[in-house]
Amino acid sequence: LHRHRCSEEIYHVTHGQGRMTLGDTVLDIAVGDSILIRPGTPHCVENTGRELLRILCCCAPAYSHDDTEIL
């Protein structure tokens, strides 16, 4: 579980299925789903299927290790 102070992220599932924790909400995710992660929101994702879980991640501003806080 982690969060980003400044960056907003969008995860788009391109293969497989999983479970997304987004703040206090837990969502099942699958191919075609897109998830908006606002700055400061704790989040993590796990693979719940037998196939690889592939996610396209877009960050704005660009990802930085300095902006990531592990919780």
VOVEXZA-205493 format. One record per residue: x, y, z of N, C-alpha, C in turn; residue number from 1; residue in three letters. Coordinates in Angstrom, 2 decimals. Example, Ala and Ser with C-alpha at 12.3 -4.5 7.8 and 13.67 -1.06 7.14 Angstrom:
VOVEXZA-205493
<<13.19; -5.69; 7.80>; <12.30; -4.50; 7.80>; <13.20; -3.30; 7.80>; 1; "ALA">
<<12.85; -2.25; 7.08>; <13.67; -1.06; 7.14>; <12.90; 0.03; 7.87>; 2; "SER">
end
This chain:
VOVEXZA-205493
<<0.86; -1.17; 0.00>; <0.00; 0.00; 0.00>; <0.90; 1.23; 0.00>; 1; "LEU">
<<0.59; 2.16; -0.87>; <1.37; 3.39; -0.96>; <0.49; 4.53; -1.46>; 2; "HIS">
<<1.05; 5.73; -1.47>; <0.35; 6.88; -2.03>; <1.37; 7.85; -2.60>; 3; "ARG">
<<0.86; 8.75; -3.42>; <1.69; 9.79; -4.04>; <1.14; 11.14; -3.60>; 4; "HIS">
<<2.01; 11.99; -3.13>; <1.58; 13.30; -2.63>; <1.07; 14.21; -3.75>; 5; "ARG">
<<1.75; 14.17; -4.90>; <1.43; 15.12; -5.98>; <0.83; 14.47; -7.22>; 6; "CYS">
<<1.27; 13.28; -7.54>; <0.88; 12.66; -8.81>; <-0.52; 12.06; -8.77>; 7; "SER">
<<-1.24; 12.27; -9.87>; <-2.49; 11.57; -10.13>; <-2.14; 10.42; -11.07>; 8; "GLU">
<<-2.78; 9.28; -10.87>; <-2.51; 8.12; -11.72>; <-3.80; 7.59; -12.34>; 9; "GLU">
<<-3.66; 7.00; -13.49>; <-4.74; 6.22; -14.09>; <-4.16; 4.85; -14.41>; 10; "ILE">
<<-4.79; 3.82; -13.87>; <-4.43; 2.43; -14.19>; <-5.46; 1.92; -15.20>; 11; "TYR">
<<-4.98; 1.30; -16.27>; <-5.87; 0.69; -17.25>; <-5.46; -0.78; -17.40>; 12; "HIS">
<<-6.38; -1.69; -17.11>; <-6.09; -3.12; -17.15>; <-6.13; -3.61; -18.60>; 13; "VAL">
<<-5.00; -4.18; -19.05>; <-4.90; -4.68; -20.43>; <-4.91; -6.20; -20.52>; 14; "THR">
<<-4.70; -6.88; -19.37>; <-4.65; -8.35; -19.38>; <-4.84; -8.86; -17.96>; 15; "HIS">
<<-5.63; -9.90; -17.78>; <-5.80; -10.54; -16.49>; <-6.89; -9.90; -15.63>; 16; "GLY">
<<-6.83; -10.24; -14.36>; <-7.80; -9.72; -13.39>; <-7.12; -9.54; -12.05>; 17; "GLN">
<<-7.70; -8.69; -11.22>; <-7.08; -8.44; -9.93>; <-8.02; -7.76; -8.97>; 18; "GLY">
<<-7.41; -7.28; -7.90>; <-8.15; -6.57; -6.85>; <-7.39; -5.27; -6.56>; 19; "ARG">
<<-8.11; -4.18; -6.61>; <-7.54; -2.85; -6.39>; <-8.04; -2.30; -5.08>; 20; "MET">
<<-7.11; -1.92; -4.21>; <-7.46; -1.20; -3.00>; <-7.25; 0.27; -3.29>; 21; "THR">
<<-8.30; 1.05; -3.06>; <-8.30; 2.48; -3.35>; <-8.90; 3.19; -2.15>; 22; "LEU">
<<-8.04; 3.66; -1.26>; <-8.54; 4.21; 0.00>; <-9.21; 3.12; 0.81>; 23; "GLY">
<<-10.47; 3.32; 1.20>; <-11.23; 2.32; 1.97>; <-12.02; 1.38; 1.07>; 24; "ASP">
<<-11.89; 1.53; -0.24>; <-12.67; 0.75; -1.19>; <-11.81; -0.35; -1.81>; 25; "THR">
<<-12.37; -1.54; -1.95>; <-11.70; -2.65; -2.63>; <-12.54; -3.02; -3.84>; 26; "VAL">
<<-11.91; -3.03; -5.02>; <-12.61; -3.28; -6.27>; <-12.01; -4.46; -7.00>; 27; "LEU">
<<-12.85; -5.32; -7.59>; <-12.36; -6.33; -8.52>; <-12.15; -5.62; -9.86>; 28; "ASP">
<<-11.02; -5.89; -10.50>; <-10.70; -5.25; -11.77>; <-10.41; -6.31; -12.82>; 29; "ILE">
<<-10.67; -5.95; -14.08>; <-10.46; -6.88; -15.20>; <-10.16; -6.09; -16.46>; 30; "ALA">
<<-9.85; -6.80; -17.53>; <-9.51; -6.19; -18.81>; <-10.54; -5.13; -19.20>; 31; "VAL">
<<-10.04; -3.95; -19.57>; <-10.90; -2.86; -19.99>; <-11.22; -1.86; -18.90>; 32; "GLY">
<<-10.97; -2.22; -17.63>; <-11.24; -1.30; -16.53>; <-10.16; -0.23; -16.44>; 33; "ASP">
<<-10.58; 0.99; -16.13>; <-9.66; 2.10; -15.85>; <-9.98; 2.66; -14.48>; 34; "SER">
<<-8.95; 2.95; -13.70>; <-9.12; 3.41; -12.33>; <-8.37; 4.72; -12.16>; 35; "ILE">
<<-9.04; 5.76; -11.71>; <-8.41; 7.03; -11.40>; <-7.96; 7.02; -9.95>; 36; "LEU">
<<-6.70; 7.35; -9.73>; <-6.14; 7.41; -8.37>; <-5.72; 8.86; -8.11>; 37; "ILE">
<<-6.48; 9.53; -7.27>; <-6.19; 10.94; -6.99>; <-4.98; 11.07; -6.06>; 38; "ARG">
<<-4.26; 12.18; -6.13>; <-3.11; 12.38; -5.25>; <-3.51; 12.19; -3.78>; 39; "PRO">
<<-2.63; 11.55; -3.03>; <-2.86; 11.33; -1.60>; <-3.70; 10.12; -1.26>; 40; "GLY">
<<-4.23; 9.41; -2.27>; <-5.09; 8.25; -2.02>; <-4.24; 6.98; -1.85>; 41; "THR">
<<-4.33; 6.31; -0.70>; <-3.63; 5.04; -0.53>; <-4.16; 4.02; -1.55>; 42; "PRO">
<<-3.24; 3.25; -2.15>; <-3.66; 2.28; -3.15>; <-2.64; 1.16; -3.31>; 43; "HIS">
<<-3.14; 0.02; -3.78>; <-2.31; -1.11; -4.17>; <-3.16; -2.01; -5.07>; 44; "CYS">
<<-2.49; -2.89; -5.79>; <-3.20; -3.80; -6.68>; <-2.56; -5.18; -6.53>; 45; "VAL">
<<-3.39; -6.22; -6.63>; <-2.89; -7.58; -6.57>; <-3.54; -8.42; -7.66>; 46; "GLU">
<<-2.81; -9.38; -8.14>; <-3.30; -10.32; -9.14>; <-4.14; -11.38; -8.44>; 47; "ASN">
<<-5.37; -11.59; -8.89>; <-6.23; -12.63; -8.31>; <-6.51; -13.75; -9.30>; 48; "THR">
<<-5.93; -13.67; -10.47>; <-6.17; -14.67; -11.51>; <-4.99; -15.60; -11.70>; 49; "GLY">
<<-5.12; -16.48; -12.66>; <-4.06; -17.43; -12.99>; <-3.12; -16.89; -14.06>; 50; "ARG">
<<-3.56; -15.86; -14.77>; <-2.75; -15.23; -15.81>; <-2.03; -14.01; -15.23>; 51; "GLU">
<<-1.07; -13.50; -15.98>; <-0.42; -12.27; -15.59>; <-1.43; -11.13; -15.57>; 52; "LEU">
<<-1.27; -10.23; -14.63>; <-2.06; -9.01; -14.58>; <-1.20; -7.91; -15.19>; 53; "LEU">
<<-1.68; -7.32; -16.28>; <-0.92; -6.25; -16.93>; <-1.73; -4.97; -16.85>; 54; "ARG">
<<-1.05; -3.91; -16.43>; <-1.69; -2.61; -16.24>; <-0.86; -1.53; -16.91>; 55; "ILE">
<<-1.54; -0.69; -17.67>; <-0.91; 0.50; -18.22>; <-1.12; 1.60; -17.19>; 56; "LEU">
<<-0.05; 2.24; -16.77>; <-0.13; 3.27; -15.74>; <0.30; 4.61; -16.33>; 57; "CYS">
<<-0.55; 5.61; -16.19>; <-0.24; 6.97; -16.63>; <-0.21; 7.86; -15.39>; 58; "CYS">
<<0.85; 8.66; -15.26>; <1.01; 9.54; -14.10>; <1.16; 10.98; -14.54>; 59; "CYS">
<<0.53; 11.89; -13.80>; <0.69; 13.32; -14.07>; <0.74; 14.07; -12.73>; 60; "ALA">
<<1.83; 14.78; -12.44>; <3.06; 14.83; -13.22>; <3.75; 13.47; -13.25>; 61; "PRO">
<<4.80; 13.36; -14.03>; <5.51; 12.09; -14.22>; <5.90; 11.46; -12.88>; 62; "ALA">
<<5.95; 10.11; -12.86>; <6.29; 9.37; -11.65>; <7.65; 9.80; -11.10>; 63; "TYR">
<<7.73; 9.89; -9.78>; <8.98; 10.18; -9.09>; <9.02; 9.38; -7.80>; 64; "SER">
<<10.15; 8.73; -7.53>; <10.29; 7.99; -6.27>; <10.10; 8.91; -5.06>; 65; "HIS">
<<10.52; 10.17; -5.20>; <10.40; 11.13; -4.10>; <8.94; 11.45; -3.76>; 66; "ASP">
<<8.03; 11.19; -4.70>; <6.61; 11.48; -4.49>; <5.85; 10.26; -3.93>; 67; "ASP">
<<6.55; 9.16; -3.73>; <5.92; 7.91; -3.28>; <6.16; 7.69; -1.80>; 68; "THR">
<<5.08; 7.45; -1.06>; <5.15; 7.15; 0.36>; <4.60; 5.75; 0.59>; 69; "GLU">
<<5.46; 4.85; 1.06>; <5.03; 3.47; 1.39>; <4.31; 3.52; 2.74>; 70; "ILE">
<<3.15; 2.88; 2.78>; <2.35; 2.92; 4.02>; <2.40; 1.62; 4.79>; 71; "LEU">
end
